Amino acid sequence: MLPGGALSHLGPSILLLLQLPPTSAFFPNVWSLLAAPGSVTHQDLTEEAALNVTLQLFLDRPPPGRPRLRLEDYRGRTLLADDIFAAYFGPGSPSRRFRAALGEVSRANAAQDFLPASRNNPDLHFDAERLVQGRTLLVGALRETLVAARAFEYTLARQRLGAALHALQDFYSHSNWVELGERQPHPHLLWPRPELWSLAQEGDPTCSDCEELSCPGNMPDVTLLTSGYFGVHPPKPRGKCSHGGHFDQSSSQPPRGGINKDSTSPSFSPHHKLHLQAVEVALLASIEAFSLLRSRLGDRGFSRLLDITPASTLSFVLDTTGSMGEEINAAKIQARRIAEQRQGSPMEPGFYVLVPFHDPGFGPVFTTSDPDRFWQRLNEIQALGGGDEPEMSLSALELALLHTPPLSDIFVFTDASPKDAFLTSRVESLTRERRCRVTFLVTEDPARVQGRVRREVLSPLRFEPYEAIALASGGEVIFTKDQHIRDVAAIVGESMAGLVTLPLEPPAFVPGETCVFTVDRLLRRVTVRMHGDISSFWIRSPAGSWEMRIAAEGSPRLRVQAQTPLDFLVHFGVPVEDGPHPGLYPLTQPVAGLRTQLLVEVTGLASSRDPEHGQPHFSHVVLRGAPSGAPRLGRVPLEPVGPPERGLLAATLPPILLSTAGSFFLELAGRDGGGRGLRRTAPQPCTVAPVLLELGGPPASLTPGSKAPLSLRVASFSGPQDLDLRTSVNPSFSLTSNLSRAQLGLNESAWGRLWLEVPDSAAPGSVVTVTVTAVGQGAGPAPPTHAFLRLLVLAPASQDQLESPARPAGRVLPPVASTVPASAPVTRGRAGGGAASPSWWGTIAGVLFLLGCSSW
């Protein structure tokens, strides 16, 4: 048991589950293993700790109607999300949402080594003997995690949790805690009141000179707690330790060498021989941090933070004008049916979102985890008043996207086209960033005029924004009539069952021609959904595949879906193979002209294993142009990354795909355990952005009455770009920018600065969303690129003390300190008030120069 009762509520048995590889690291993510094979990364530590605490939660709360989990079944085994989900929720229960949430935390953790606001800040990495300052930021980030989670802002909470875990894990690699003989976490690091003891002071020598790569004996007789200096800011004083490694400039100044334990490689880590010990303590400390959050949030709140559920969110956007009575009633019927049928089951929704709209207003958004409160609010909505078509539907949808958890389905009920069609591109981008699927249920009935006023003849193309958003999000637009809306609305329950969409061959369905889809043995409850002016159809199954033909007028829609435990998540990034922290720098989407890596995370492998032949595997990825029916853009082999049971695969995207901006579909192909064919398609099309657009904020939260500087960068890698840069903020706070236009050549960047003013009236616990849009000018401009940044507003320290926990006295999370770093000045040049200069991938003095999309 750890000192001070730090993990006493877990009991000694839980510590037996900490399975470490024979060699272990503190590099950012799995891509770092190319530089230091056998190392345990920040990603490994984060996921292992989360799985340990999740298993403990499952052990403490037996599953209703299922056998209790037994601790002895997991001793000596590597913990996998698929395994514990199948044991707790039942075979085949999807762990995709949980693994996606862990991925958000892990990517936010890794981003601390890459983002300009954090990578060189010693306070965020416990460097340069900034131990007291580092603890202040660490506990501040944990406090922000709690506030955001209690406000149902789980994506933001995961971002702050990732930042906190990165600093916590760095303490044990960058300080000499392990060298002092400690094998348990520091008992005071997560709590501000006890002082950190025995800290090295100015003038205290901490290291001796070491001219070798490996420096096991460069801290003789040191009994004070210290950490290494990195680079030249701040400069290393005489007699102090360096971080160490080839890319640390300070390590060439006496005393040479260093003390970091980031990896197993002496080229990066002079104390590489202590790497395993540092990993063990950092893992225990990470478990302590997760356990702290569980104790503060409660089991339900902690489960929502990490999406420990196979169920989806129920999110409705409702037109409430006078003509919408039938549609509102249909939504109520579906919500009640879902609540009654799934109550107490693993598939009961854990979160509910409701956004009404009409003309000229929309909102407010209503969010809750209580199904009774959601039903009560939904039941209060009546179809009253009205106005002329169109309506503020996209503004309402944008609001729903900002409050709906990722990987959710959103359903829009309306009979009107959008008045705010100018938001189409931004909403498309937001659906990709949030990975939410949007389905529009449109009761467009020309014969019905009651309750809806039309002042002019409306364009037959007025619903095209819905079509564009549905395509971008992987959803649908379903046109129906009042008398059919209750039947059509059954799609709500079907979509929330965790369906995957099966690929069709050919991808573009043509009436009168045969299309084929394959049903493998891992699929169940296959659903064929077609809608349009259909006169007849036939479907048959010859020898393992299904053939279908439809006779119809116009352009009927066809979609084939099924339930399956075998699915996958997609991530993009740029390999950073040099510098002090090699790894995969995360991007939300590929960028034209920029070499990009595809990382696939296969879920449900444990539930899909064939007892006789083993588990399925995917061998390659097929890339198709969008919209459906465009020719193939390539077939790329997939290579495993890390242990095969983790299901991580990687591929390099082909240059032809990245040559220009545009959308593409991604499909995995492989074999099941018996050698039969497997195909899975991504739920949304992917998009190659024309430029790289990054928006960064301060490391600390906003406070009422404050003014926060934000950083902006735009870069082009595919040719000249003439861009207008437009900003917006929700809610409508004052936002100013010194960069409104950027004229870029190939491999050029422009930088700018924004200032966000938070009024005194800003509500603590609220979230501010800043959006920057880069719009191309001239003939044939590329589609707009968007960057989103979400920031948390916290009350001043004296007004927002957290309650004392039911733990040892004195352990209270403190208020966040103001730690906005001094920003570099913006050089005024030809880029409209910013600066333009060559931009490239690489490092100078250990500093990563090109930045990715800040959408975490």
Beta strands, then each sheet from edge to edge (+ up, - down):
strand 1: 314-319
strand 2: 352-357
strand 3: 366-368
strand 4: 409-414
strand 5: 437-442
strand 6: 476-479
strand 7: 499-501
strand 8: 515-518
strand 9: 524-540
strand 10: 545-563
strand 11: 567-576
strand 12: 583-587
strand 13: 597-603
strand 14: 617-625
strand 15: 632-637
strand 16: 639-640
strand 17: 648-652
strand 18: 662-671
strand 19: 677-681
strand 20: 686-688
strand 21: 692-696
strand 22: 707-716
strand 23: 721-730
strand 24: 734-737
strand 25: 741-744
strand 26: 748-757
strand 27: 767-776
strand 28: 785-792
strand 29: 835-838
strand 30: 843-844
strand 31: 847-848
sheet 1: 3+ 2- 1- 4- 5- 6-
sheet 2: 7+ 10- 8+
sheet 3: 7+ 10- 9+
sheet 4: 12+ 11- 13+ 17- 16+
sheet 5: 15+ 14- 18+ 19-
sheet 6: 15+ 14- 18+ 20-
sheet 7: 21+ 22- 26+ 24-
sheet 8: 21+ 22- 26+ 29-
sheet 9: 25+ 23- 27+ 28-
sheet 10: 30+ 31-
end
